Amino acid sequence: MEQSININIAGRQYPMKVNSPESEERIRKAAETINNRVDSYLKRYPGKSMTEILSFAALNICKEKLELQHEMEKMRQGEKMLLNELEGYLDNIDKNSR
């Protein structure tokens, strides 16, 4: 079910279409994150243009996303190592029980 919504980013309205309530919630949270970051940077860097503020916000949000992706990949690798170790233990138990 496609639904039309309006999102406010840095004082401008953007019409969007969403396919689910979950998608709408994620988009609204994303816009809130951007707006919070923009507000913070506007206070820290008075006199900067909105383009500069939005660019800095986008850069920092993307950097944080990439750091989280890197951490997730390290966790996946750790998970694979633990699973391999567990399989080895289970194989030894199986061999010793025969």
Biotite code that builds the C-alpha atoms (Angstrom):
import biotite.structure as struc

atoms = struc.array([
    struc.Atom([0.000, 0.000, 0.000], chain_id="A", res_id=1, res_name="MET", atom_name="CA", element="C"),
    struc.Atom([1.720, 3.139, -1.173], chain_id="A", res_id=2, res_name="GLU", atom_name="CA", element="C"),
    struc.Atom([1.124, 6.264, 0.887], chain_id="A", res_id=3, res_name="GLN", atom_name="CA", element="C"),
    struc.Atom([2.135, 9.886, 0.314], chain_id="A", res_id=4, res_name="SER", atom_name="CA", element="C"),
    struc.Atom([3.852, 11.725, 3.159], chain_id="A", res_id=5, res_name="ILE", atom_name="CA", element="C"),
    struc.Atom([5.658, 15.034, 3.607], chain_id="A", res_id=6, res_name="ASN", atom_name="CA", element="C"),
    struc.Atom([9.065, 15.188, 5.253], chain_id="A", res_id=7, res_name="ILE", atom_name="CA", element="C"),
    struc.Atom([10.683, 18.342, 6.610], chain_id="A", res_id=8, res_name="ASN", atom_name="CA", element="C"),
    struc.Atom([14.442, 18.562, 6.211], chain_id="A", res_id=9, res_name="ILE", atom_name="CA", element="C"),
    struc.Atom([16.216, 21.766, 7.194], chain_id="A", res_id=10, res_name="ALA", atom_name="CA", element="C"),
    struc.Atom([13.017, 23.784, 6.926], chain_id="A", res_id=11, res_name="GLY", atom_name="CA", element="C"),
    struc.Atom([11.972, 22.481, 3.501], chain_id="A", res_id=12, res_name="ARG", atom_name="CA", element="C"),
    struc.Atom([9.110, 20.117, 2.772], chain_id="A", res_id=13, res_name="GLN", atom_name="CA", element="C"),
    struc.Atom([9.689, 17.072, 0.597], chain_id="A", res_id=14, res_name="TYR", atom_name="CA", element="C"),
    struc.Atom([6.801, 14.903, -0.630], chain_id="A", res_id=15, res_name="PRO", atom_name="CA", element="C"),
    struc.Atom([7.585, 11.212, -0.591], chain_id="A", res_id=16, res_name="MET", atom_name="CA", element="C"),
    struc.Atom([5.860, 7.894, -1.094], chain_id="A", res_id=17, res_name="LYS", atom_name="CA", element="C"),
    struc.Atom([6.227, 5.027, 1.362], chain_id="A", res_id=18, res_name="VAL", atom_name="CA", element="C"),
    struc.Atom([5.160, 1.393, 1.095], chain_id="A", res_id=19, res_name="ASN", atom_name="CA", element="C"),
    struc.Atom([4.640, 0.563, 4.749], chain_id="A", res_id=20, res_name="SER", atom_name="CA", element="C"),
    struc.Atom([4.304, 2.084, 8.210], chain_id="A", res_id=21, res_name="PRO", atom_name="CA", element="C"),
    struc.Atom([7.778, 0.754, 9.007], chain_id="A", res_id=22, res_name="GLU", atom_name="CA", element="C"),
    struc.Atom([9.238, 2.535, 5.995], chain_id="A", res_id=23, res_name="SER", atom_name="CA", element="C"),
    struc.Atom([7.512, 5.758, 7.004], chain_id="A", res_id=24, res_name="GLU", atom_name="CA", element="C"),
    struc.Atom([8.887, 5.465, 10.532], chain_id="A", res_id=25, res_name="GLU", atom_name="CA", element="C"),
    struc.Atom([12.453, 4.949, 9.241], chain_id="A", res_id=26, res_name="ARG", atom_name="CA", element="C"),
    struc.Atom([12.178, 7.927, 6.895], chain_id="A", res_id=27, res_name="ILE", atom_name="CA", element="C"),
    struc.Atom([10.819, 10.148, 9.662], chain_id="A", res_id=28, res_name="ARG", atom_name="CA", element="C"),
    struc.Atom([13.593, 9.052, 12.023], chain_id="A", res_id=29, res_name="LYS", atom_name="CA", element="C"),
    struc.Atom([16.180, 9.696, 9.309], chain_id="A", res_id=30, res_name="ALA", atom_name="CA", element="C"),
    struc.Atom([14.797, 13.198, 8.741], chain_id="A", res_id=31, res_name="ALA", atom_name="CA", element="C"),
    struc.Atom([14.822, 13.804, 12.500], chain_id="A", res_id=32, res_name="GLU", atom_name="CA", element="C"),
    struc.Atom([18.453, 12.689, 12.667], chain_id="A", res_id=33, res_name="THR", atom_name="CA", element="C"),
    struc.Atom([19.390, 15.050, 9.848], chain_id="A", res_id=34, res_name="ILE", atom_name="CA", element="C"),
    struc.Atom([17.476, 17.941, 11.393], chain_id="A", res_id=35, res_name="ASN", atom_name="CA", element="C"),
    struc.Atom([19.077, 17.401, 14.800], chain_id="A", res_id=36, res_name="ASN", atom_name="CA", element="C"),
    struc.Atom([22.513, 17.340, 13.210], chain_id="A", res_id=37, res_name="ARG", atom_name="CA", element="C"),
    struc.Atom([21.756, 20.441, 11.139], chain_id="A", res_id=38, res_name="VAL", atom_name="CA", element="C"),
    struc.Atom([20.535, 22.312, 14.219], chain_id="A", res_id=39, res_name="ASP", atom_name="CA", element="C"),
    struc.Atom([23.693, 21.339, 16.094], chain_id="A", res_id=40, res_name="SER", atom_name="CA", element="C"),
    struc.Atom([25.972, 22.467, 13.264], chain_id="A", res_id=41, res_name="TYR", atom_name="CA", element="C"),
    struc.Atom([24.078, 25.733, 12.781], chain_id="A", res_id=42, res_name="LEU", atom_name="CA", element="C"),
    struc.Atom([24.805, 26.564, 16.425], chain_id="A", res_id=43, res_name="LYS", atom_name="CA", element="C"),
    struc.Atom([28.442, 25.495, 16.205], chain_id="A", res_id=44, res_name="ARG", atom_name="CA", element="C"),
    struc.Atom([29.174, 27.125, 12.864], chain_id="A", res_id=45, res_name="TYR", atom_name="CA", element="C"),
    struc.Atom([27.169, 30.337, 12.564], chain_id="A", res_id=46, res_name="PRO", atom_name="CA", element="C"),
    struc.Atom([27.541, 32.030, 9.223], chain_id="A", res_id=47, res_name="GLY", atom_name="CA", element="C"),
    struc.Atom([27.977, 28.810, 7.244], chain_id="A", res_id=48, res_name="LYS", atom_name="CA", element="C"),
    struc.Atom([25.585, 28.286, 4.359], chain_id="A", res_id=49, res_name="SER", atom_name="CA", element="C"),
    struc.Atom([22.857, 25.672, 4.541], chain_id="A", res_id=50, res_name="MET", atom_name="CA", element="C"),
    struc.Atom([24.630, 23.809, 1.730], chain_id="A", res_id=51, res_name="THR", atom_name="CA", element="C"),
    struc.Atom([27.803, 23.597, 3.813], chain_id="A", res_id=52, res_name="GLU", atom_name="CA", element="C"),
    struc.Atom([25.848, 22.560, 6.918], chain_id="A", res_id=53, res_name="ILE", atom_name="CA", element="C"),
    struc.Atom([23.912, 19.850, 5.038], chain_id="A", res_id=54, res_name="LEU", atom_name="CA", element="C"),
    struc.Atom([27.097, 18.609, 3.370], chain_id="A", res_id=55, res_name="SER", atom_name="CA", element="C"),
    struc.Atom([28.858, 18.344, 6.713], chain_id="A", res_id=56, res_name="PHE", atom_name="CA", element="C"),
    struc.Atom([25.847, 16.581, 8.248], chain_id="A", res_id=57, res_name="ALA", atom_name="CA", element="C"),
    struc.Atom([25.666, 14.116, 5.339], chain_id="A", res_id=58, res_name="ALA", atom_name="CA", element="C"),
    struc.Atom([29.398, 13.418, 5.515], chain_id="A", res_id=59, res_name="LEU", atom_name="CA", element="C"),
    struc.Atom([29.320, 12.735, 9.253], chain_id="A", res_id=60, res_name="ASN", atom_name="CA", element="C"),
    struc.Atom([26.168, 10.610, 9.127], chain_id="A", res_id=61, res_name="ILE", atom_name="CA", element="C"),
    struc.Atom([27.657, 8.519, 6.288], chain_id="A", res_id=62, res_name="CYS", atom_name="CA", element="C"),
    struc.Atom([30.937, 8.170, 8.187], chain_id="A", res_id=63, res_name="LYS", atom_name="CA", element="C"),
    struc.Atom([29.046, 6.865, 11.212], chain_id="A", res_id=64, res_name="GLU", atom_name="CA", element="C"),
    struc.Atom([27.131, 4.426, 8.995], chain_id="A", res_id=65, res_name="LYS", atom_name="CA", element="C"),
    struc.Atom([30.362, 3.108, 7.481], chain_id="A", res_id=66, res_name="LEU", atom_name="CA", element="C"),
    struc.Atom([31.884, 2.688, 10.951], chain_id="A", res_id=67, res_name="GLU", atom_name="CA", element="C"),
    struc.Atom([28.821, 0.693, 12.037], chain_id="A", res_id=68, res_name="LEU", atom_name="CA", element="C"),
    struc.Atom([29.032, -1.453, 8.893], chain_id="A", res_id=69, res_name="GLN", atom_name="CA", element="C"),
    struc.Atom([32.694, -2.138, 9.659], chain_id="A", res_id=70, res_name="HIS", atom_name="CA", element="C"),
    struc.Atom([31.833, -3.147, 13.224], chain_id="A", res_id=71, res_name="GLU", atom_name="CA", element="C"),
    struc.Atom([29.043, -5.424, 11.947], chain_id="A", res_id=72, res_name="MET", atom_name="CA", element="C"),
    struc.Atom([31.468, -7.117, 9.557], chain_id="A", res_id=73, res_name="GLU", atom_name="CA", element="C"),
    struc.Atom([33.917, -7.719, 12.411], chain_id="A", res_id=74, res_name="LYS", atom_name="CA", element="C"),
    struc.Atom([31.066, -9.237, 14.438], chain_id="A", res_id=75, res_name="MET", atom_name="CA", element="C"),
    struc.Atom([30.073, -11.485, 11.511], chain_id="A", res_id=76, res_name="ARG", atom_name="CA", element="C"),
    struc.Atom([33.643, -12.694, 11.204], chain_id="A", res_id=77, res_name="GLN", atom_name="CA", element="C"),
    struc.Atom([33.727, -13.404, 14.934], chain_id="A", res_id=78, res_name="GLY", atom_name="CA", element="C"),
    struc.Atom([30.434, -15.256, 14.635], chain_id="A", res_id=79, res_name="GLU", atom_name="CA", element="C"),
    struc.Atom([31.831, -17.424, 11.822], chain_id="A", res_id=80, res_name="LYS", atom_name="CA", element="C"),
    struc.Atom([34.909, -18.240, 13.908], chain_id="A", res_id=81, res_name="MET", atom_name="CA", element="C"),
    struc.Atom([32.751, -19.234, 16.886], chain_id="A", res_id=82, res_name="LEU", atom_name="CA", element="C"),
    struc.Atom([30.502, -21.375, 14.697], chain_id="A", res_id=83, res_name="LEU", atom_name="CA", element="C"),
    struc.Atom([33.523, -23.147, 13.208], chain_id="A", res_id=84, res_name="ASN", atom_name="CA", element="C"),
    struc.Atom([34.910, -23.740, 16.679], chain_id="A", res_id=85, res_name="GLU", atom_name="CA", element="C"),
    struc.Atom([31.561, -25.069, 17.897], chain_id="A", res_id=86, res_name="LEU", atom_name="CA", element="C"),
    struc.Atom([31.283, -27.389, 14.894], chain_id="A", res_id=87, res_name="GLU", atom_name="CA", element="C"),
    struc.Atom([34.773, -28.689, 15.689], chain_id="A", res_id=88, res_name="GLY", atom_name="CA", element="C"),
    struc.Atom([33.774, -29.419, 19.287], chain_id="A", res_id=89, res_name="TYR", atom_name="CA", element="C"),
    struc.Atom([30.585, -31.151, 18.146], chain_id="A", res_id=90, res_name="LEU", atom_name="CA", element="C"),
    struc.Atom([32.536, -33.243, 15.624], chain_id="A", res_id=91, res_name="ASP", atom_name="CA", element="C"),
    struc.Atom([34.946, -34.308, 18.393], chain_id="A", res_id=92, res_name="ASN", atom_name="CA", element="C"),
    struc.Atom([32.071, -35.217, 20.681], chain_id="A", res_id=93, res_name="ILE", atom_name="CA", element="C"),
    struc.Atom([30.455, -37.233, 17.882], chain_id="A", res_id=94, res_name="ASP", atom_name="CA", element="C"),
    struc.Atom([33.732, -39.060, 17.081], chain_id="A", res_id=95, res_name="LYS", atom_name="CA", element="C"),
    struc.Atom([34.441, -39.818, 20.761], chain_id="A", res_id=96, res_name="ASN", atom_name="CA", element="C"),
    struc.Atom([30.929, -41.147, 21.401], chain_id="A", res_id=97, res_name="SER", atom_name="CA", element="C"),
    struc.Atom([31.244, -43.892, 18.775], chain_id="A", res_id=98, res_name="ARG", atom_name="CA", element="C"),
])
